[in-house]
């Protein structure tokens, strides 16, 4: 895996995990009863960004490691992924027996 690809992949994974983690445990100013002047009631009271950033980094690192191992050690090969043919909704090539059921589901 090229270093630029690895860094790009990690950054994408990190941001996706961050957006999934951000709303966890957030209470609005209206829920806390302390609305600061000049802010909307739905603004977070205490967003606790540092623990979320640290948690995001840990989770993103684990996910990246899993994807890296799959790519670097060829644990899943493209031949193992059943792709649907774009022509006529089914493939004209011979289907391997282990992919026959998946092929039949996709073809219908």
Backbone as JSON Lines, residues from 0, in Angstrom:
{"i":0,"aa":"X","n":[0.85,-1.17,0.0],"ca":[0.0,0.0,0.0],"c":[0.9,1.23,0.0]}
{"i":1,"aa":"X","n":[0.65,2.13,-0.9],"ca":[1.44,3.35,-1.0],"c":[1.13,4.26,0.2]}
{"i":2,"aa":"X","n":[2.13,5.02,0.62],"ca":[1.99,5.85,1.81],"c":[0.94,6.94,1.63]}
{"i":3,"aa":"X","n":[0.86,7.52,0.43],"ca":[-0.14,8.57,0.18],"c":[-1.55,7.97,0.26]}
{"i":4,"aa":"X","n":[-1.74,6.79,-0.3],"ca":[-3.03,6.11,-0.22],"c":[-3.37,5.78,1.22]}
{"i":5,"aa":"X","n":[-2.41,5.3,1.97],"ca":[-2.65,4.93,3.38],"c":[-3.04,6.15,4.2]}
{"i":6,"aa":"X","n":[-2.34,7.26,4.02],"ca":[-2.66,8.48,4.77],"c":[-4.04,8.99,4.37]}
{"i":7,"aa":"X","n":[-4.34,8.98,3.09],"ca":[-5.65,9.44,2.61],"c":[-6.76,8.57,3.17]}
{"i":8,"aa":"X","n":[-6.56,7.27,3.16],"ca":[-7.56,6.35,3.68],"c":[-7.77,6.58,5.17]}
{"i":9,"aa":"X","n":[-6.7,6.77,5.93],"ca":[-6.82,7.01,7.36],"c":[-7.59,8.3,7.64]}
{"i":10,"aa":"X","n":[-7.31,9.35,6.88],"ca":[-8.0,10.63,7.09],"c":[-9.49,10.48,6.81]}
{"i":11,"aa":"X","n":[-9.85,9.79,5.75],"ca":[-11.27,9.58,5.44],"c":[-11.95,8.78,6.55]}
{"i":12,"aa":"X","n":[-11.3,7.7,6.98],"ca":[-11.86,6.88,8.07],"c":[-12.0,7.72,9.33]}
{"i":13,"aa":"X","n":[-10.99,8.54,9.67],"ca":[-11.0,9.35,10.88],"c":[-12.19,10.31,10.87]}
{"i":14,"aa":"X","n":[-12.43,10.99,9.76],"ca":[-13.52,11.95,9.69],"c":[-14.88,11.25,9.76]}
{"i":15,"aa":"X","n":[-15.02,10.11,9.13],"ca":[-16.29,9.37,9.19],"c":[-16.58,8.96,10.63]}
{"i":16,"aa":"X","n":[-15.56,8.45,11.32],"ca":[-15.74,8.04,12.72],"c":[-16.03,9.27,13.59]}
{"i":17,"aa":"X","n":[-15.37,10.38,13.34],"ca":[-15.62,11.59,14.13],"c":[-17.08,12.02,14.01]}
{"i":18,"aa":"X","n":[-17.62,12.06,12.79],"ca":[-19.01,12.47,12.63],"c":[-19.98,11.47,13.25]}
{"i":19,"aa":"X","n":[-19.58,10.21,13.38],"ca":[-20.42,9.23,14.05],"c":[-20.37,9.4,15.57]}
{"i":20,"aa":"X","n":[-19.23,9.87,16.1],"ca":[-19.02,9.98,17.54],"c":[-19.51,11.33,18.1]}
{"i":21,"aa":"X","n":[-19.49,12.38,17.3],"ca":[-19.81,13.72,17.8],"c":[-21.14,13.83,18.56]}
{"i":22,"aa":"X","n":[-22.23,13.27,18.08],"ca":[-23.49,13.46,18.81],"c":[-23.64,12.61,20.08]}
{"i":23,"aa":"X","n":[-22.73,11.71,20.35],"ca":[-22.86,10.81,21.5],"c":[-22.67,11.6,22.8]}
{"i":24,"aa":"X","n":[-23.66,11.55,23.67],"ca":[-23.57,12.16,24.99],"c":[-23.69,13.68,25.03]}
{"i":25,"aa":"X","n":[-24.1,14.29,23.94],"ca":[-24.2,15.75,23.91],"c":[-25.55,16.18,24.46]}
{"i":26,"aa":"X","n":[-25.51,17.14,25.36],"ca":[-26.74,17.74,25.89],"c":[-26.76,19.19,25.45]}
{"i":27,"aa":"X","n":[-27.94,19.65,25.03],"ca":[-28.06,21.02,24.55],"c":[-28.14,21.98,25.72]}
{"i":28,"aa":"X","n":[-27.95,23.27,25.41],"ca":[-28.06,24.3,26.44],"c":[-29.48,24.36,26.99]}
{"i":29,"aa":"X","n":[-30.47,24.11,26.14],"ca":[-31.87,24.12,26.59],"c":[-32.11,22.99,27.58]}
{"i":30,"aa":"X","n":[-31.53,21.82,27.34],"ca":[-31.7,20.68,28.26],"c":[-31.04,20.96,29.61]}
{"i":31,"aa":"X","n":[-29.95,21.7,29.6],"ca":[-29.24,22.03,30.83],"c":[-29.84,23.25,31.53]}
{"i":32,"aa":"X","n":[-30.65,24.01,30.8],"ca":[-31.26,25.2,31.39],"c":[-30.33,26.39,31.48]}
{"i":33,"aa":"X","n":[-29.22,26.37,30.8],"ca":[-28.25,27.46,30.82],"c":[-27.95,27.9,29.39]}
{"i":34,"aa":"X","n":[-28.77,28.78,28.84],"ca":[-28.57,29.26,27.49],"c":[-27.69,30.5,27.53]}
{"i":35,"aa":"X","n":[-26.54,30.44,26.88],"ca":[-25.63,31.58,26.84],"c":[-26.18,32.64,25.89]}
{"i":36,"aa":"X","n":[-26.04,33.93,26.23],"ca":[-26.52,34.99,25.34],"c":[-25.8,34.93,23.99]}
{"i":37,"aa":"X","n":[-26.56,35.11,22.92],"ca":[-25.99,35.11,21.57],"c":[-25.89,33.73,20.95]}
{"i":38,"aa":"X","n":[-26.36,32.7,21.63],"ca":[-26.32,31.34,21.07],"c":[-27.73,30.78,20.99]}
{"i":39,"aa":"X","n":[-27.91,29.8,20.15],"ca":[-29.21,29.14,20.05],"c":[-29.35,28.11,21.15]}
{"i":40,"aa":"X","n":[-30.58,27.78,21.48],"ca":[-30.83,26.83,22.57],"c":[-30.32,25.43,22.26]}
{"i":41,"aa":"X","n":[-30.2,25.11,20.96],"ca":[-29.77,23.76,20.57],"c":[-28.25,23.6,20.54]}
{"i":42,"aa":"X","n":[-27.52,24.65,20.88],"ca":[-26.06,24.56,20.92],"c":[-25.64,23.62,22.05]}
{"i":43,"aa":"X","n":[-24.55,22.86,21.86],"ca":[-24.12,21.94,22.91],"c":[-23.69,22.69,24.17]}
{"i":44,"aa":"X","n":[-24.05,22.11,25.33],"ca":[-23.67,22.71,26.6],"c":[-22.18,22.49,26.87]}
{"i":45,"aa":"X","n":[-21.76,21.26,26.94],"ca":[-20.34,20.89,27.08],"c":[-20.05,19.82,26.03]}
{"i":46,"aa":"X","n":[-19.47,20.18,24.89],"ca":[-19.29,19.2,23.82],"c":[-18.24,18.13,24.11]}
{"i":47,"aa":"X","n":[-17.3,18.37,25.05],"ca":[-16.24,17.41,25.39],"c":[-15.54,16.9,24.14]}
{"i":48,"aa":"X","n":[-14.92,17.82,23.42],"ca":[-14.29,17.47,22.15],"c":[-13.01,16.65,22.31]}
{"i":49,"aa":"X","n":[-12.2,16.94,23.32],"ca":[-10.92,16.22,23.46],"c":[-11.13,14.71,23.65]}
{"i":50,"aa":"X","n":[-12.01,14.27,24.56],"ca":[-12.22,12.82,24.66],"c":[-12.78,12.21,23.37]}
{"i":51,"aa":"X","n":[-13.61,12.98,22.66],"ca":[-14.17,12.46,21.41],"c":[-13.1,12.35,20.34]}
{"i":52,"aa":"X","n":[-12.19,13.31,20.3],"ca":[-11.1,13.25,19.32],"c":[-10.16,12.08,19.63]}
{"i":53,"aa":"X","n":[-9.87,11.87,20.9],"ca":[-9.02,10.74,21.29],"c":[-9.7,9.41,20.97]}
{"i":54,"aa":"X","n":[-10.99,9.32,21.28],"ca":[-11.75,8.1,20.97],"c":[-11.83,7.85,19.48]}
{"i":55,"aa":"X","n":[-12.03,8.93,18.73],"ca":[-12.08,8.83,17.27],"c":[-10.76,8.3,16.73]}
{"i":56,"aa":"X","n":[-9.65,8.79,17.27],"ca":[-8.33,8.36,16.81],"c":[-8.12,6.87,17.08]}
{"i":57,"aa":"X","n":[-8.55,6.41,18.25],"ca":[-8.39,4.99,18.59],"c":[-9.24,4.12,17.67]}
{"i":58,"aa":"X","n":[-10.51,4.47,17.51],"ca":[-11.42,3.67,16.68],"c":[-10.97,3.7,15.22]}
{"i":59,"aa":"X","n":[-10.6,4.88,14.72],"ca":[-10.15,4.99,13.33],"c":[-8.87,4.18,13.1]}
{"i":60,"aa":"X","n":[-7.99,4.15,14.09],"ca":[-6.76,3.36,13.96],"c":[-7.06,1.87,13.87]}
{"i":61,"aa":"X","n":[-8.01,1.39,14.67],"ca":[-8.38,-0.03,14.64],"c":[-9.02,-0.38,13.29]}
{"i":62,"aa":"X","n":[-9.93,0.48,12.83],"ca":[-10.57,0.24,11.53],"c":[-9.53,0.27,10.41]}
{"i":63,"aa":"X","n":[-8.64,1.25,10.45],"ca":[-7.59,1.35,9.42],"c":[-6.7,0.11,9.45]}
{"i":64,"aa":"X","n":[-6.33,-0.35,10.63],"ca":[-5.49,-1.54,10.74],"c":[-6.18,-2.74,10.09]}
{"i":65,"aa":"X","n":[-7.47,-2.9,10.34],"ca":[-8.21,-4.0,9.72],"c":[-8.21,-3.91,8.2]}
{"i":66,"aa":"X","n":[-8.48,-2.71,7.68],"ca":[-8.48,-2.53,6.23],"c":[-7.09,-2.72,5.66]}
{"i":67,"aa":"X","n":[-6.08,-2.22,6.37],"ca":[-4.69,-2.4,5.91],"c":[-4.33,-3.88,5.82]}
{"i":68,"aa":"X","n":[-4.7,-4.65,6.84],"ca":[-4.38,-6.08,6.82],"c":[-5.08,-6.79,5.67]}
{"i":69,"aa":"X","n":[-6.32,-6.4,5.4],"ca":[-7.06,-7.0,4.29],"c":[-6.37,-6.69,2.97]}
{"i":70,"aa":"X","n":[-5.95,-5.44,2.8],"ca":[-5.31,-5.04,1.54],"c":[-3.9,-5.6,1.42]}
{"i":71,"aa":"X","n":[-3.09,-5.46,2.46],"ca":[-1.68,-5.84,2.4],"c":[-1.48,-7.35,2.3]}
{"i":72,"aa":"X","n":[-2.33,-8.12,2.97],"ca":[-2.15,-9.58,2.98],"c":[-3.12,-10.29,2.04]}
{"i":73,"aa":"X","n":[-3.83,-9.53,1.23],"ca":[-4.75,-10.08,0.23],"c":[-5.73,-11.07,0.87]}
{"i":74,"aa":"X","n":[-6.3,-10.69,2.0],"ca":[-7.26,-11.58,2.67],"c":[-8.56,-11.69,1.89]}
{"i":75,"aa":"X","n":[-8.92,-10.64,1.18],"ca":[-10.08,-10.67,0.3],"c":[-9.59,-10.25,-1.08]}
{"i":76,"aa":"X","n":[-9.78,-11.14,-2.04],"ca":[-9.35,-10.86,-3.4],"c":[-10.56,-10.41,-4.23]}
{"i":77,"aa":"X","n":[-10.31,-9.68,-5.3],"ca":[-11.41,-9.22,-6.14],"c":[-12.2,-10.38,-6.73]}
{"i":78,"aa":"X","n":[-11.55,-11.51,-6.94],"ca":[-12.24,-12.68,-7.47],"c":[-13.29,-13.21,-6.49]}
{"i":79,"aa":"X","n":[-13.13,-12.93,-5.22],"ca":[-14.06,-13.42,-4.2],"c":[-15.29,-12.52,-4.05]}
{"i":80,"aa":"X","n":[-15.26,-11.34,-4.66],"ca":[-16.38,-10.4,-4.55],"c":[-17.25,-10.57,-5.79]}
{"i":81,"aa":"X","n":[-18.51,-10.96,-5.6],"ca":[-19.37,-11.16,-6.77],"c":[-19.85,-9.81,-7.31]}
{"i":82,"aa":"X","n":[-19.41,-9.47,-8.51],"ca":[-19.83,-8.23,-9.15],"c":[-20.96,-8.52,-10.12]}
{"i":83,"aa":"X","n":[-21.9,-7.61,-10.19],"ca":[-22.99,-7.75,-11.14],"c":[-22.52,-7.19,-12.48]}
{"i":84,"aa":"X","n":[-22.76,-7.95,-13.52],"ca":[-22.39,-7.5,-14.85],"c":[-23.31,-6.38,-15.28]}
{"i":85,"aa":"X","n":[-22.77,-5.4,-16.0],"ca":[-23.57,-4.27,-16.45],"c":[-24.37,-4.61,-17.7]}
{"i":86,"aa":"X","n":[-24.0,-5.66,-18.41],"ca":[-24.68,-6.03,-19.64],"c":[-25.84,-6.97,-19.36]}
{"i":87,"aa":"X","n":[-27.03,-6.55,-19.67],"ca":[-28.25,-7.38,-19.57],"c":[-28.54,-7.88,-18.17]}
{"i":88,"aa":"X","n":[-27.96,-7.35,-17.15],"ca":[-28.29,-7.73,-15.8],"c":[-27.71,-9.05,-15.33]}
{"i":89,"aa":"X","n":[-26.99,-9.76,-16.2],"ca":[-26.36,-11.01,-15.76],"c":[-25.03,-11.19,-16.48]}
{"i":90,"aa":"X","n":[-24.21,-12.04,-15.93],"ca":[-22.88,-12.25,-16.47],"c":[-22.9,-13.38,-17.49]}
{"i":91,"aa":"X","n":[-22.13,-13.21,-18.55],"ca":[-22.05,-14.26,-19.57],"c":[-20.9,-15.22,-19.27]}
{"i":92,"aa":"X","n":[-20.11,-14.92,-18.25],"ca":[-19.0,-15.79,-17.9],"c":[-19.47,-16.89,-16.97]}
{"i":93,"aa":"X","n":[-18.68,-17.94,-16.91],"ca":[-19.01,-19.06,-16.05],"c":[-18.87,-18.65,-14.59]}
{"i":94,"aa":"X","n":[-19.83,-19.04,-13.77],"ca":[-19.84,-18.66,-12.36],"c":[-19.22,-19.77,-11.53]}
{"i":95,"aa":"X","n":[-18.33,-19.39,-10.65],"ca":[-17.7,-20.36,-9.75],"c":[-18.78,-20.92,-8.82]}
{"i":96,"aa":"X","n":[-18.74,-22.22,-8.48],"ca":[-19.79,-22.82,-7.64],"c":[-20.01,-22.11,-6.3]}
{"i":97,"aa":"X","n":[-18.97,-21.58,-5.68],"ca":[-19.17,-20.94,-4.38],"c":[-19.9,-19.61,-4.51]}
{"i":98,"aa":"X","n":[-19.93,-19.03,-5.72],"ca":[-20.63,-17.77,-5.94],"c":[-21.95,-17.96,-6.67]}
{"i":99,"aa":"X","n":[-22.37,-19.21,-6.88],"ca":[-23.55,-19.48,-7.69],"c":[-24.82,-18.88,-7.08]}
{"i":100,"aa":"X","n":[-25.02,-19.07,-5.78],"ca":[-26.23,-18.55,-5.12],"c":[-26.26,-17.03,-5.18]}
{"i":101,"aa":"X","n":[-25.13,-16.41,-4.87],"ca":[-25.04,-14.95,-4.93],"c":[-25.3,-14.47,-6.35]}
{"i":102,"aa":"X","n":[-24.75,-15.17,-7.34],"ca":[-24.95,-14.81,-8.73],"c":[-26.43,-14.9,-9.1]}
{"i":103,"aa":"X","n":[-27.1,-15.92,-8.66],"ca":[-28.51,-16.1,-8.98],"c":[-29.36,-14.99,-8.32]}
{"i":104,"aa":"X","n":[-29.02,-14.6,-7.09],"ca":[-29.76,-13.54,-6.41],"c":[-29.58,-12.23,-7.14]}
{"i":105,"aa":"X","n":[-28.34,-11.92,-7.53],"ca":[-28.05,-10.66,-8.22],"c":[-28.7,-10.65,-9.6]}
{"i":106,"aa":"X","n":[-28.7,-11.78,-10.29],"ca":[-29.22,-11.84,-11.65],"c":[-30.75,-11.63,-11.67]}
{"i":107,"aa":"X","n":[-31.41,-11.97,-10.59],"ca":[-32.89,-11.85,-10.56],"c":[-33.23,-10.57,-9.93]}
